[in-house]
Amino acid sequence: MQYSLYLHLPFCAIHCTYCAFNIFTRAQKLIPHYVRALQNELTMVQPPSEPVHTIYLGGGTPSLLAPTQIDTLLKTCQRAYTLSRDPEITMEINPGDVDQGYLESIREAGVNRLSIGMQSALPDELRLMARDHTPQAVSQVITAARKAGHTNISLDLIFGLPRQSFAAWRTTVREALSLQPDHLSMYALELEAGTALTRRVERGGLPQPDQDLCAEMYQWADSEAKQAGLIQYEISNWARPGWECRHNRQYWRYQPYLGFGAGAHGFAAGVRYEVMPDLRRYLELAGSQRERLPFPLSAAAVQSRQIDPLEAMGEYIFTGLRQVQEGVNLRDFEARFGIALAEAFPKALAKLLQSDLITLDQDRMRLTDQARLISNRVSLEFL
């Protein structure tokens, strides 16, 4: 079993209106202190005996860090953990933040996969989301990235925005596909509590997203992506064959990952945990060397709990069903939990099969095409 590392870099120039992640604006002066604390936290955790095969630099806006700081963090990972021969190292990039020289430097540091937050091809929608880049910046950064030697590029899109028309979504998807990404993530907007966009909807300033229209957008975008040679391998993700995101598959296959940085989450050895989300308190906890705690915790972890077997079974199914081709591996389920899935959840299986929401064969349980639109509701039958 291989491990993954997630490094949370929570700094942003602007707080996007839909974002509910743990991020901080007007705190960039703390980045040098944060990098040192993150280095220290990485060395606090007892490294597993198995190798690390993916590293993900997420945020926030990781591209606010200097290339030398990215290099420092990756070298710390390399020293503290055993990396596989060819690890996938992803970094999130904000269009407009970086130039070709920056992209060359992070590639030399080890970054070999870019996740670019395009979100929309339309200026009005970008303003609604408080995105601080222009539509042109996306094509410019991809051109610069290809010239810098990057060969694995993913684009993120959001659909189901208030007042978003089908024609607008069509424009965004076709523009994204014209840029020939290796991977495409398309996420339905979730109105998270406390975000600026949610508050505007709750106050009546914007309409609720049209769920029927969202379903049409999703199905049409799936068809367009497939015509462009991208295969859907997860509810919200499409890729050229062989270019699926290994790091995200770690989550969907219910494999262990270690989370570092303010507000990061991790799951390993049956323990789910959260790192201190408050930035200054995180700097205090992670900034000084302490004795190692039991794996997988560091001194900066503030919440942790052992997942009980029944909960673990439900989570395994929840994540597995998101993989539309691979689905839930029935043999692996039985090997992990010592019971066949049909014995553990007979009523849920019977109900979902009768409703034509899942398919079942000797090896796999998968969602039907119609169930992809309500995957969370299907998974709740097992939780």
N, C-alpha and C positions, 0 to 999 in steps of 0.2 A: 504493500500500500504506500503510495507516495503522498507527500504533503504539499500544501500551497501556503503562501504568505500573502496577506493583504496589508498594505501600508496606507493608512489614512492621512491625507495631507489636506487639512480643513480650511485652507486660506482661499478667499475669493475677493475679487475687486468689487463685485456687485452681487447682491443676493437675488437670484432668479425667483420669480414670483410663484413658481410651482414647487420649489425645492424645500423638502423637509429634512434634508441631511444635516448632520452636525457640522456646520461651517461657520467661519468668522470673517467678517469684513473689517477693514481698517485695523488689521492686526499683523500686517506684513512685516513690521519691524521685529516681530517675535520669531520669524522664520529661522534665523540662525540658532536661537535657543531651542526651538522645536526640533530641528535636525539633530542636535546633540542629545536631546532627551530621547528621541526616537532611536538613535543609535544605542543608547544605553538600555532602553527597553528591549531591543532586539537581542541583546546579550544576556538579559535577565532570565529568559525562558530556557529551560533545559532543552537542548535540541533533540528531536526524535532520532532514532537510529535509522529510519527510512529517509531517502533523499527528498528534497524539495524540487518539484518539477515546474511550478509556476509561481511568479511574483506579480502582484498587481498593485500599481501605484494609482490610487483613486482619491476622490475628494468630494467637495472642494475643487480646487484648480491646481493640480500638480505642476502645470506649466508655468506657475508663478515662481517656482524654485529655479535657481540658476543651475545650469548643467553640472557644475562642480558639486553642487549639493546632491543632485540625483546620483552622480558617480559615487559620492561618499556613502550614501545609503545603500546602494547596490554592493559596494565593496564590503560594507558591514554585514550584509546578508551572506555574502560569499564566505566571509571569515567565520561567522557564527553558525552556519548551517552547511550541510553537505548538499550541494546542488547536483541535479541530474546532468547528464552530458550535454543536453540541448534544452535548457529551460526556456519556457515561454515567459517573457517579461513585458507586460503591458503597461502603458502609461496613458492616462487621459490627457487630452490636449484641447485647449480652448482656441478655436479659430481666431486669428488676429493677434495672438499673444507671441507667436514664435516666427522665426525666419529660418532659412535653410541652414545657416551656421549653427543655430541652436539645435536643429533636428539632427545635424551631423554629429554634434557633440554628444547628445543623449544616445545615439546609435552606438557610438564608440564606447559609451559607458555600459552598454549591454541591453538597452531597450530595443526589442525586436518586434514589437506590436504596438500600434497606435490606435487609440479609441478617441475619435474626434466628435465633439458635441455639436453637430450641425443643427439638429432639432427642427428647422424649417428652412424653406428657400424663399420665404416671403417676408419683407421688411416689417409689415404690420404685425405679423405673428411673432416675430423676434422681439418687437417692442412690447407686445403683450406679456411675453415671458421674461422681459428685462434682460434679454441676451445682449451682450455688448459687442457683437460682431455683425458684419454685413454678410449678405448672401455670397458676395464675391470672395470674401475671405476664406470660405470653405474650399473652393476650387484652387485658390492660391496656395493654401497650406498643403493640399494634397500634391500639387505640382512640386512644391518645395520638398515635401517628404520623399517623393519618388526620386527626385534629383539627389537627395541626401542618402539614398540607398535603402529606404524603408520599403519592404515588400509585403507587409501584412498590415493593412489599414482597414479599420472599421468605422462606420458612421452610425451615429445615434439620431433617431427621429422620434418626434412625439405627435400623436394624432388624438382627435377627440377634444380639441380645444373649444372653449365657448365661442360660438358663432363661426367656427371653421366650416367652410363649405367643402363639398366633395371635389369641386374643381381646384380649390386651393391645395387640398391633400394630393390630388393627382399631379399638380405642378411640383410639389416637394419631392414626391417619390421618384418621378421621372428625372428630375434634376439630380437627385442622389445617385440613381442608377447610371446616369450618363457619366458620372465621375469614376465609374468602374471600381467600387470598393471591393475588397476581398470578403468583407463581412458587413452585415447590415442588421442593426437592432431597431425595431419599431415598437415603441411602447405606447399603450393607451394611457392618456392622462389620468392620474389619480388625484382627486382633490383631497390632499392631506390636511389634517387639522392644523390650524395655526399658520398656514401659508397665506401670502398676500392674495394669491388668486382665489383661494377658497373663501377668504373674507369678502372679496368682491362679489362672488356668487351668492354667498349667504345674505349679503345686504341688498341683493337685487340689482347690482350694477352690471352683472353679466348673467346670461342664462346658463342653466345646467347643460352640460354636454348632452347631445342627442344620442342615446345608447343604440337605437336602431341604425342611425347613420354611422356610428362607430363600427358596428358589426360589418356594414357594407364596405367601409374603408379598409378594414382589416382583411376581408376576403379578397377585395380587389388588389390590395398591395401584395398579398401572398401570390396571386396569379402573376402580377408584373415582375416580382422578384424571380419567380421560377422561369419566366420567359427570358430573363437576363442571365440565367445560368446559376442562380443562387438557390440552394436547397434549404427548406425549413427544417431545422433540427431541434428547435425548442419553440415554445409558444410565441416568443417575441424575437426570435433570432434566425437569421438566414446567412448562409455562407457558401462560398465556392467549395466544392467537395474537397475535403482535406484541410480546410481552413477554419474549421469550427474553433471556438474559443476554449482552449483547454482549461483555463482557470475557472470560467463559469461552469463548465462541465463538472468540475470538482464539487461544486455546490449541488448540482442536480443529481449527481451520482451518490450523494450523501457521504462524501469522503472528507477527511479532516483538513481544516485550514486554521492557521494561526493569524489572529488580527492584532495589529499594532497601531498606536496613534489614538488621539483623543476621540472617543466615541466609537472606535472600531469594535467589531464583534468577532468572536472566534468559536470554533467547535472542534474539539479533539478529545480523545480518550473518554468519550461519552459525556463530556462537560461542555456546556454552552456558557459563554461569558461575555461581559461587556467591559471595555476599558473606560476609565474616567472620562466623561464627555466635556467637563469644564476645562477650558484651555489652560488657565493659570494653575489650577489644581493638578492637571495632568503634568505640567512642567515640573511641579514640585515632586510628585510621586515617581515620575520616570527619570528625573534629572539627577538622581544620586544612586550610586550602586548599593544594592541591598542583597541579602541572602536570597538564593533562589527558592521560590515557592514550589509546591508540588505541580508537576506538569498538568496543564499547559499554561498556568497562570504566571503573571508578573506582578510586581508590587503596584502597578498602575491599574490592575483589574479591580473593579468595584462591585460587580455582581457576577455570581457564577452559580450554576446548579447542575447536578447530575441528572441527565435525562433518563426517565424510567423506561423499561422495555416497551410498554404499550405506546407511549408517546413517541419513542424512536421508530416504531413500526409505522405509525401514522405519518411522521415526518418523511420517512424513506419513501412512502407512496406518494406523498404530496410533491416532493422534488422529482421523483422518477416520472410521474405522469406529465410533467412539463416537457419531457423529451418526446417529441411527437413521433419520431422514428424508432428510437431505442426503447422508450417506455420503461415499465417496471420489470426488472429481471426476476422472474419467479424463483429460479434456482438460487440466485444470490440472496434473495429474501429469506428463503428457508435456511440457507447456510449461515446467515447472520443471526437469525432469531430463533432457530431451532423448531420452527413450526411453519407449515405451508400457509401461504396467504389465504387459500380457500378455507382452511380451518380457522384462521385467525379472524376473518371478516366474512363469514358466509352470507349474512343478511345484506351487507353493503354490496357484495358482488352480485347477488341475485337481483337486487333492485336496479343496479346500474346496467346490467346486461339486459334486463327486461325493457329498460328505458332507452336502449340503444345508445348509451353514452360511453361505453367501453367495449373493446374487443379483447378476447382472451384466447390464447393458444397454449401449447405446452410450455413455452419458454417466456412469454411476454404478456403483460397487460398494457394496453394503450388506449388513449382517448380516440373516440370516433371523430370525424371531421367536424360534426356539429357541436361536439362537446368542447372543442378548443375555445369556443367563445365563452364558455361558462366553467372553465377548468377549476377555478377555486371552489365553486359549489360542488363539483364532483368530488374533489379531494376532501371536502368537509365530511363526507360519509365515512371516512377512515380516521378522522381526528377526534 
